[in-house]
């Protein structure tokens, strides 16, 4: 619908999808560094308002302006993710953080699922602008709600002495060089890149693969991706609970690293609907099982402040979005060369083994009660 509106080619239209991960990758670290000068409440508010950029679609009379609204959303996302984890770390002990981070991940998956179901009917009933404007309005509503009701830990503690919250403020602020060269930063960033490379390869090309190779109707092929969302949502909850009860993160990373690629390839190699659904569901589970732990680990490192942990997460987001950008390109490029989707999917699956390496090489952090 957008292509028809602005009379653009498919390659030009592709920027509507690719500009978001590119912007997040480019802006995550700079906005995190800027954020160290301001409270997490203020940064979260700015990010939430920017995420409402879709509401500006109302005024989009050319394609460049539409891309600008996506850039606003992407910058807001780059701010929101580390800020939300930092806020959770202010209010909850590390023993509870995996569960809190799992709730954050579940909300992302549920929001994606709702948008996946609602976007086409809304666009068909009204116009292609309607979903973007509605989602932007919802984001703006919650941004205003946060501005009114959101609280910094220090702000809340100044009003009551009975509030119990973990004390992280005494931890050391690291320099950017120290964070970039930290072993945990490097391993988690590579793990995020590996997971995202496979993840976006699957979400971008799996429906086309089923349609072209298995002769599956395109609508049915696309609907299978919902199974990944359902499995991922359940896995986020389970991952948070398991990390809290086991008080360990490494086993979850190791399990994800072993089975993420295997389950993805299972759903690709066998032209059997039952096997496909089982493979896709298991892929959704193992692709998300370690997500709460990966967001929690930077906040548990000894002698590292919340702000330093937030910068570490921002660097991880850079790695993840590099994977988001390159994964589909790898599959498309190798498919054009070989005439088969399999080499690209296999290469992407190999990238997911980085999670296994990270799980084996990371030092286990200790969850505090």
N, C-alpha and C positions, 0 to 999 in steps of 0.2 A: 504493500500500500504506500509505503514511503517512497519506494522507487518510482511508482507511478506519479506520486504527488510532485516530486522534484525532478523527474525525468533523469535519473542517474543510473549508472551501470551497476552490475553486481559487485565489481571490485570496489567501486566507490561506496556502495551500501555496506560493504564489509567493515568499513571504518566505524560504523555505528556500534558494532560489537567489540572490535579490537581496541578502540580508543580508551575504553574503560580500564582493562588490565594494564595497558601501556601507561596511562596516567597514574594509576595506583602505584605501579612499579617506580615511576619517576619521582613521585611526590611523597611517598611514605616516609623516607628518611628525612628529607628537608622539613616536613611539617612536624615530625617527631622532635627534631632539634629545636625548632621554634617553640614547640609545646613545652619544653623544659622551663621556659620563662613564665609560663602562666599556669593557673590551677587547672586540674583535670576537669572540673565543672565547666570552666569557660571553654576549654578546647572541645569538650564533648558537645557543648551548645553550638559552637561554630560548625563542627562537623555535621551535626544533625540538621542545621539550617541549610548547609550546602547540599546535603543529600536530597533536600526537597527541590533541587534544581529542575526536576521534571515539570514543575508547575509553570515554569517559564515557556514550556512548549506551546502554551496558549498564544504566544507572540512569535512563534517560529514561522517565518515566511520564506526562509531559505535553508538549505541543508547545513551550511556552516554554523548558523545559529543553533540548529538542532544538536550538532556535535558539541557546541559550547555547553548545552544543558547536560550532556553526558559527562563532560569534563568536570562540571560542578559536582555532579553526583560522585564521580570517582575520587575527587579530592576529599569530599566529605567522608567517603568510605575509608580512605587512607588515614583520616583522623580518628574516626569512630572506633575502629577495631582495637588498636592499642589503648585508646582512652578508656574504653569499656572494661578491658581487662585490668587496667591500672585502678579504676574506681572499685572494681570488685576486690582487688588486693588490699585496698585501704580499709574496707569494711569487714572482710572475712579472713579468718586464719587460713594458712595454706592447706590445712586439713580439709577445709570446705571448698577451696578454690576449684578443684576438678569438677565438683558437682555444679558450682555456679557457672563455670565456663561451659559445661555441657548444656546448661539451660540457654546460654547465649547462642551456642551452635544450633540447638534445636529451634530457636526462634528464627534463625537465618534460614534453616531448611524449610520450616513451615511457611515462612514468607515467600520463599521461592516456589513452593508447591501451590500456594494460593494464586500467585501471579501466573504460574504456568497454566492453571485451570481457567482463570478469569480473563486474561488479556485478550484472547481472540474473540470471545463473545462480546466483550465491551467494545472492542474496536469495530466489530461487525455491526453492532447495534447503533453506534454513534459515529466515531471516526477514529483514525489511527492515533490522533492526539489524545483522545479521551483516557486511555489507560495511563499514559505518562502523567497527565494532569492530575488524575485521581490519586495515583500513587504518590505524586509530589505533595498533594494536599494532605494526605495521611501523614507523610513524613514531617511536614511543617507543623501539623497539629501536635505530634509527639515532641517535636523540638521545642515548641512553646511550652508544653507541659513540663519538660525537663527544666527549662529556664525558670519556671515558677516554683517547681517542687524539688528540683535536684539540689543536693547538698554535698559539700566537701566534708571529709571526715573532721578536719580541724574546725570548720564552721559549726558542725553539729556538736562537737565536744565542748566548744566554748559556751554552749547553751546548757549543757548538762554534764555533770561529772560522773553520772552513773552509766553512761553509754560504754559498752565494752567493745573495743576494736583492737586489732593487732597493731603493734608499734613497729613500723617499717622506716620511719623518718630518720632513724639514726644510722641507717645503712649508707654505704659509701656511694657517692656519685662518681661514676666512671667517665673517663674521657671517651670521645667518639672512637679514637684509635684503639683504646682498650676494649671497647665493646665489639668493634669490627674484627679484632684479632682473637677474641675469646673463643675457646674451643666449642663451647655450647652454642654460641651464635652461628658459627660456621656449619656445624653439624645439623642444627635445626633448620637453618636456611636452605641447605642442600636437600634436606628431607622434604621441606615444603615444596621446593622446586620439583623434586621427583614425583611427589604425590599429585601435584597440579598438572604436570606434563601428561601423566596417564589420565587424570580425571577429565581434563578439558578435551583430550583426544577422544575419549569415550563419548562424552556428551555432545561433541561436535559432529562426529562421524558415524557413530553406531547406527542411528536411524537410516542414514544413506546406505550403510553396509548391509543391513538387513533387507532394505528395499531392493537394492541392486543385485546382491549375491544370493540371498535367501528368497527373493521374490515376494517379500512380505509387503502388504499394503502400507504406504508411508504413514498414514494416520496411526495404524497399529504399531508400527515400528517406533514412532515418536512416543507413544503412550507408555512404552516399556521403560522409558527413562524415569517415570514416576516411581517405579519400583525401587530405583536407586535412592530417591529422596526418602521413601518410607523406611528402607533399610538403614539409611544414614541417620535418620532421626532417632530410631531405636538404638543405634550404635552409640550416638552421642550421649544418650541417657545412660546406657550400660557402661560406657567408657568412664564417665564421671563417677558413677557408683563404684566400679571396680577399682579405680585409682584411689578413691577415698578409703575403701575397705582394705585393699592390699597395702596401701601406703607406699606404692611403687608405681613408676611410670614405664620403666624399661620393658617389662613383659608386653605391654600394650603396643609399644612401638615395634618390637620384634615380631609380634603376631601380625600386625598390619603389613610390615615389610615382607614377610614370607607369603602371605595369602592374597594380598591386594592384586598383584600381577597375575597370579594363578587363576583367581576367580574371574578376572576380567577376560583372560584368554579363553576360559571355559565357556563364557557366554558368546564368544566369537567363533570358536572352532567347530561347534556342534550345531547342526541345523535341526534341532529338536526343541520344540517350544517349551517343554517342561524343563529341559536342561538350561535353556536360555534364561527362563525366569529364576531358577535356582541360582545360576551363576551371577546374574545381575543383582539379585537380592544380597547374595554373599559379598559381592564386590562393594555394594553400598555400605554394608556393615564394616568390612575391613578398611575401607577408604576413610571411614569416619571414627573408628574405634579409638584412635590415639589423638584425635583432634583436641579434646579437653586437656589432655596431658601436655601437648605441645604448647598450648597457650599458658599453662600453669607453670611449667618448668622455669621460665625466665624470672618469675616472681618468687621462686623458692631458692634461688642461688644465694649462698651465704655472702653477706657483706655487699650486696648490690641493691641499690635503692629502687623504689617503684618506678621512678622516672627512667633510670637506666634500663630496667626491665622492659618498659614500654618502648624504648628505642630499639631494644633487641627484637621485640615483636614486630616493629616496623620494618626492620631489616629482613625478618622472616617473610613478611608480606611481599617485599620486593622480590625475593626468590620465588615465592608462590606465583606471582603474577608474570614473572619471566617464563615460568613453566606453562601458565595459562596461555601465553602468547605463542610460545614455540611448539607446544604439543600438537595442535591441529595442523600447523605448518609442516611438521615432520611427517605426519600421516599423509597429508595431501601431496607433498613433494615425492615421497617414496611410492605412492600409488600411481602418480603420473609416470614415474620412471619404470616401475616394474609391471604395472597393470593389475596389481593386487593390493588390497588393503592390508594384508597380513604382515608384511615387513614393517610397516609403520606402527601397527598395533604392538608388534613384538618389541620393537625398539622402545616404545613408550612404556611397555610393561617392565623392561629392563631398568628404566629410569626409576621405577618405584622401589627397586631393591636398595636404593640409597637410604630409605627409611629403615631397612633392616640393619645396614651398616651403622646408621646413627644410633639405633637402639643398642647395638653391641658396644659402641665406643663411648657413649655418653656416661658420665658419672651419675649414679642415682642420687636424686635430691631427697630430702627428708620432709615429709608432710608433718607440720606441727599441729597439735591439737589446740 
